[in-house]
């Protein structure tokens, strides 16, 4: 554990003894890339936890407008569930309590927990779809939205550094047009939507022991666990089992975690594979993707107000310790060798098409000549 002043005002940073059940679920989600839609409970302890979660989702609990938007999302979710599945949702969950109380209901064992979870899952989807639609309707460029996310991440990272978190190095980048074209040419799937690392942030911490505190800090201050992209996490550095075994207290919390056995098996298989087909065999990293929310209040008008004031940006995060980062830059793991393998593959893929076309044309010409040669010539008439 690293000592120092924390963002929330205490005299030390997050240590193992500070981790809550919610922290563990969020860390597991980032490391394994599972989905909150499969969850059957939340783990918020009190209203302060809920308010923190709302804020990193870009909802201000003190804003009447934001809480009204939350009520609208709840209403849409209830109407959807009633319309499509004929669910008879109890009034105590559907309307009588403030929408933000659903988060605590979903964290308490009882009759209302199931319904609260169901409604929140649909609210999550409705809000996400609205944000995607809003981004296509606003007079705002991709560059402006990216810059909003960059400033947001940089602000949080500087706060964490000031609090004493051992961030040895912090980098961010946007993929250039040439890099995007090369990546799409190299991928079997050439859909631009499948590129998650157009915007990437990379943090190097001092030691492997700092990885868990860093992940928890990012979860609490920046990355909504509900928008971690399922199936997009790569983890070669920190098996979740090792996180649990680092403390007797965490071992005691393990039985309270939601069942994740299928993802556990998938993660074990994924940990044996490289980051991608062009990475070195010994390249190690924690890599996950989140659809980060960004507020765009200044661009919303009466025609778009029904979609809220939040848009989303797919953002890749990489986390690694100093020693592993240095090893990742040696030999076959180096970025130069990675790019060389990628460019070689693209070149071969492009040329192979031309070579195949040329060879096919040659074979067609040869076949035509053979048919001509085999054709019987007309006999000359006798005089």
C-alpha positions in Angstrom: 0.0 0.0 0.0 1.2 3.5 -0.8 0.8 6.2 1.8 -0.2 9.7 1.2 -3.2 12.0 1.0 -6.2 10.6 -0.9 -8.7 12.2 -3.2 -11.4 11.8 -0.6 -9.4 13.5 2.1 -8.1 10.6 4.2 -4.4 10.3 5.1 -3.6 7.3 2.9 -4.4 5.8 -0.5 -6.5 2.7 -1.0 -5.1 -0.5 0.6 -6.4 -4.1 0.8 -8.2 -3.4 4.0 -10.2 -0.6 2.3 -11.6 -2.8 -0.6 -15.3 -3.3 -0.5 -17.4 -6.0 -2.2 -18.3 -3.4 -4.9 -14.6 -2.7 -5.5 -13.9 -6.5 -5.9 -16.7 -6.9 -8.4 -15.6 -3.9 -10.4 -11.9 -5.0 -10.5 -13.0 -8.5 -11.6 -15.1 -6.9 -14.3 -12.1 -4.9 -15.6 -9.8 -7.8 -15.5 -12.2 -10.4 -17.0 -14.5 -8.3 -19.3 -17.8 -9.8 -18.1 -21.2 -8.0 -18.3 -23.3 -6.3 -15.7 -26.4 -7.5 -17.5 -25.6 -10.9 -16.0 -25.4 -9.6 -12.5 -28.2 -10.3 -10.0 -27.2 -7.9 -7.3 -25.3 -4.7 -6.6 -23.1 -4.0 -3.6 -23.6 -0.4 -2.6 -23.3 0.1 1.1 -25.0 3.5 1.5 -26.2 6.6 -0.3 -22.6 8.0 -0.5 -21.6 5.0 -2.6 -24.6 5.5 -4.9 -23.8 9.2 -5.3 -20.2 8.5 -6.2 -21.4 6.0 -8.8 -23.8 8.4 -10.3 -21.2 11.1 -10.5 -18.7 9.0 -12.5 -21.7 8.2 -14.8 -22.0 12.0 -15.2 -25.2 12.3 -13.2 -25.1 15.0 -10.4 -27.2 13.8 -7.4 -27.6 17.5 -6.4 -29.1 18.4 -9.8 -32.9 18.4 -10.2 -32.5 18.1 -14.0 -30.2 15.1 -13.7 -32.5 13.3 -11.2 -35.4 14.1 -13.5 -33.5 12.4 -16.3 -33.0 9.4 -14.0 -36.8 9.3 -13.4 -37.4 9.4 -17.2 -35.0 6.5 -17.7 -36.9 4.5 -15.0 -40.2 5.2 -16.7 -38.9 4.1 -20.1 -37.5 0.9 -18.5 -40.8 0.1 -16.8 -42.9 0.7 -19.9 -40.5 -1.5 -22.0 -40.7 -4.3 -19.5 -44.5 -4.1 -19.2 -45.0 -3.8 -23.0 -42.7 -6.6 -24.1 -42.9 -9.1 -21.2 -46.1 -8.2 -19.4 -44.2 -8.0 -16.1 -46.3 -6.9 -13.1 -43.7 -4.7 -11.4 -44.5 -3.7 -7.8 -45.4 0.0 -7.4 -42.8 0.3 -4.7 -40.1 -0.2 -7.3 -41.8 1.1 -10.4 -42.7 4.6 -9.1 -43.2 5.2 -5.4 -39.5 5.7 -4.5 -37.0 8.1 -6.1 -35.2 6.4 -9.0 -31.8 6.7 -7.3 -33.1 4.5 -4.5 -33.1 1.6 -6.9 -29.4 1.2 -6.5 -29.7 0.5 -2.7 -32.7 -1.8 -3.3 -30.6 -3.8 -5.8 -27.9 -4.1 -3.0 -30.3 -5.4 -0.3 -31.6 -9.0 -0.1 -35.3 -9.0 -0.3 -38.4 -9.1 -2.6 -37.5 -5.8 -4.2 -33.9 -6.7 -5.1 -34.8 -8.7 -8.2 -37.1 -6.0 -9.6 -34.7 -3.2 -8.9 -31.9 -5.1 -10.7 -34.2 -5.8 -13.7 -35.2 -2.1 -14.0 -31.6 -0.9 -13.6 -30.4 -3.2 -16.4 -32.9 -1.8 -18.8 -32.2 1.8 -17.7 -28.5 1.2 -18.4 -29.3 0.1 -21.9 -31.8 2.9 -22.6 -29.3 5.5 -21.4 -26.5 4.0 -23.5 -28.6 4.0 -26.6 -29.7 7.6 -26.0 -26.1 8.7 -25.7 -25.2 7.0 -28.9 -28.1 8.6 -30.7 -27.3 12.0 -29.2 -23.7 11.9 -30.5 -25.1 11.6 -34.1 -27.4 14.6 -33.7 -25.2 17.2 -32.1 -23.2 19.9 -33.9 -20.0 18.6 -32.2 -16.9 17.0 -33.8 -15.3 13.8 -32.7 -12.2 15.8 -31.9 -14.2 17.9 -29.4 -15.6 14.8 -27.7 -12.2 13.1 -27.6 -10.7 16.3 -26.1 -13.4 16.3 -23.4 -12.5 12.7 -22.4 -8.7 13.5 -22.5 -9.1 16.4 -20.2 -11.3 14.4 -17.9 -8.9 11.5 -17.6 -5.9 13.8 -17.2 -7.6 15.7 -14.4 -8.3 12.4 -12.5 -4.8 11.1 -13.0 -3.3 14.3 -11.7 -5.5 14.1 -8.6 -4.4 10.6 -8.0 -0.8 11.5 -8.4 -1.3 14.4 -5.9 -2.9 11.9 -3.5 0.3 9.7 -3.6 -0.6 7.0 -6.1 2.5 5.5 -7.6 2.0 6.5 -11.2 5.5 6.3 -12.7 4.4 7.1 -16.2 1.2 8.2 -17.9 0.6 8.4 -21.7 -2.3 8.9 -24.0 -2.7 8.8 -27.7 -5.2 8.8 -30.5 -4.7 6.5 -33.5 -3.8 8.4 -36.6 -5.7 7.8 -39.9 -2.8 5.7 -41.2 -2.7 3.6 -38.1 -6.5 3.0 -38.3 -6.2 1.9 -42.0 -3.3 -0.4 -41.2 -5.2 -2.0 -38.3 -8.3 -2.6 -40.3 -6.3 -4.1 -43.2 -4.6 -6.4 -40.7 -7.8 -7.5 -38.9 -10.0 -10.3 -40.2 -13.0 -8.1 -39.3 -12.7 -4.9 -41.2 -15.5 -3.1 -39.4 -14.4 0.3 -38.0 -16.7 -0.3 -35.0 -14.5 -3.1 -33.8 -11.6 -0.8 -33.2 -11.5 0.0 -29.5 -8.2 1.8 -29.2 -8.8 5.0 -31.2 -8.4 6.7 -27.8 -5.9 5.0 -25.4 -4.6 5.8 -22.0 -1.6 3.9 -20.5 -0.5 4.0 -16.9 2.7 2.5 -15.6 2.9 1.9 -11.8 6.0 1.3 -9.8 5.4 -2.3 -8.7 2.9 -5.1 -9.3 1.6 -4.6 -5.8 0.3 -1.2 -6.9 -1.9 -2.7 -9.7 -4.9 -3.4 -7.5 -5.0 0.0 -5.7 -4.7 1.7 -9.1 -7.6 -0.3 -10.6 -9.7 0.5 -7.5 -8.9 4.2 -7.7 -9.8 4.3 -11.4 -13.1 2.5 -10.6 -13.9 5.0 -7.8 -12.9 8.1 -9.6 -13.2 7.7 -13.3 -14.5 4.4 -14.9 -18.1 3.3 -14.5 -18.0 -0.4 -14.1 -21.3 -0.7 -15.9 -19.7 0.6 -19.1 -16.7 -1.7 -19.2 -17.0 -3.4 -22.6 -17.8 -7.2 -22.2 -15.3 -9.5 -23.9 -12.7 -6.8 -24.6 -10.4 -7.3 -21.5 -6.9 -8.9 -21.8 -5.1 -9.7 -18.5 -1.7 -11.3 -18.5 -0.5 -9.8 -15.2 -3.0 -10.1 -12.4 -5.1 -13.3 -12.0 -8.2 -12.4 -10.0 -7.5 -15.3 -7.7 -4.2 -13.7 -6.7 -6.2 -10.5 -5.8 -8.4 -12.5 -3.4 -5.5 -14.5 -1.9 -3.6 -11.3 -1.0 -5.6 -10.9 2.2 -7.6 -13.0 4.6 -10.3 -10.3 4.5 -10.7 -10.6 0.8 -10.8 -14.4 1.0 -13.7 -14.0 3.4 -15.5 -11.8 0.9 -15.1 -14.3 -2.0 -18.3 -16.3 -1.2 -20.3 -13.1 -1.5 -19.1 -12.5 -5.1 -21.6 -13.2 -7.9 -21.0 -16.4 -9.8 -18.6 -15.8 -12.6 -17.4 -19.4 -13.3 -18.0 -19.3 -17.1 -16.0 -16.1 -17.5 -13.4 -17.5 -15.2 -12.8 -20.4 -17.6 -12.7 -18.1 -20.6 -10.2 -15.8 -18.8 -7.9 -18.7 -18.1 -7.8 -19.6 -21.8 -7.4 -15.9 -22.8 -4.5 -15.5 -20.5 -2.6 -18.0 -22.5 -3.0 -16.0 -25.7 -1.0 -12.8 -26.7 -2.6 -9.4 -26.7 -3.2 -9.9 -30.4 -1.7 -11.8 -33.3 1.2 -9.3 -33.7 2.3 -9.1 -30.1 5.3 -10.8 -28.8 4.7 -14.1 -27.0 6.0 -12.7 -23.7 4.2 -9.4 -23.9 2.2 -8.8 -20.7 -0.4 -6.2 -19.9 -3.7 -5.4 -18.3 -5.9 -4.1 -21.1 -9.6 -3.2 -20.9 -12.1 -1.0 -22.7 -14.7 1.3 -21.3 -17.4 3.4 -22.9 -16.6 6.6 -21.0 -19.4 9.1 -20.5 -18.9 12.8 -21.4 -21.3 15.6 -20.7 -22.2 17.8 -23.7 -24.7 20.2 -22.0 -23.6 23.2 -24.1 -24.6 21.5 -27.4 -28.0 20.2 -26.3 -31.0 22.1 -27.5 -34.8 21.5 -27.5 -34.6 19.1 -30.4 -32.1 16.8 -28.7 -33.0 17.3 -25.0 -35.0 14.0 -24.9 -31.7 12.1 -25.3 -30.2 13.5 -22.2 -26.8 15.3 -22.1 -24.3 12.5 -22.0 -22.5 10.8 -25.0 -20.0 7.9 -24.9 -16.5 7.4 -26.2 -14.9 3.9 -26.5 -11.7 4.3 -24.6 -8.9 1.7 -24.1 -7.0 1.6 -20.8 -3.6 -0.2 -20.3 -2.1 -0.8 -16.9 1.3 -2.3 -16.2 4.1 -2.2 -13.7 7.5 -0.6 -14.4 9.5 -3.8 -14.6 7.0 -5.5 -17.0 6.8 -2.3 -19.1 10.6 -2.4 -19.6 10.5 -6.1 -20.5 7.7 -5.3 -23.0 10.1 -3.1 -24.9 12.8 -5.7 -25.4 13.3 -8.1 -28.2 10.3 -9.5 -30.0 8.0 -7.7 -27.6 9.1 -4.2 -28.7 6.7 -1.8 -30.4 9.0 -1.6 -33.4 8.9 -5.4 -33.9 5.1 -5.3 -33.3 4.7 -2.8 -36.1 7.0 -4.7 -38.4 5.0 -7.9 -38.0 1.8 -6.0 -38.6 3.1 -4.2 -41.7 4.5 -7.5 -43.1 1.1 -9.1 -42.6 -0.7 -6.3 -44.3 1.7 -6.2 -47.2 1.4 -10.0 -47.7 -2.4 -9.8 -47.5 -2.5 -7.0 -50.1 0.0 -8.6 -52.5 -1.5 -12.0 -52.1 -4.7 -10.7 -53.7 -2.8 -9.3 -56.7 -0.7 -12.4 -57.0 -3.8 -14.6 -56.9 -5.5 -12.4 -59.6 -2.3 -12.5 -61.8 -1.9 -16.3 -61.4 -5.6 -16.8 -62.2 -5.2 -14.8 -65.4 -2.1 -16.7 -66.4 -3.9 -20.0 -65.9 -6.9 -18.8 -67.9 -4.6 -17.8 -70.8 -2.8 -21.1 -70.7 -6.1 -23.0 -70.7 -7.3 -21.0 -73.7 -4.1 -21.7 -75.6 -4.4 -25.4 -74.8 -8.0 -25.5 -76.1 -6.9 -23.8 -79.2 -4.0 -26.2 -79.8 -6.2 -29.2 -79.2 -8.9 -28.0 -81.6 -8.8 -30.0 -84.9 -7.7 -27.9 -87.8 -9.9 -27.8 -90.9 -8.7 -30.1 -93.8 -7.8 -28.6 -97.1 -10.1 -29.5 -100.0 -8.6 -31.8 -102.6 -8.3 -30.3 -106.1 
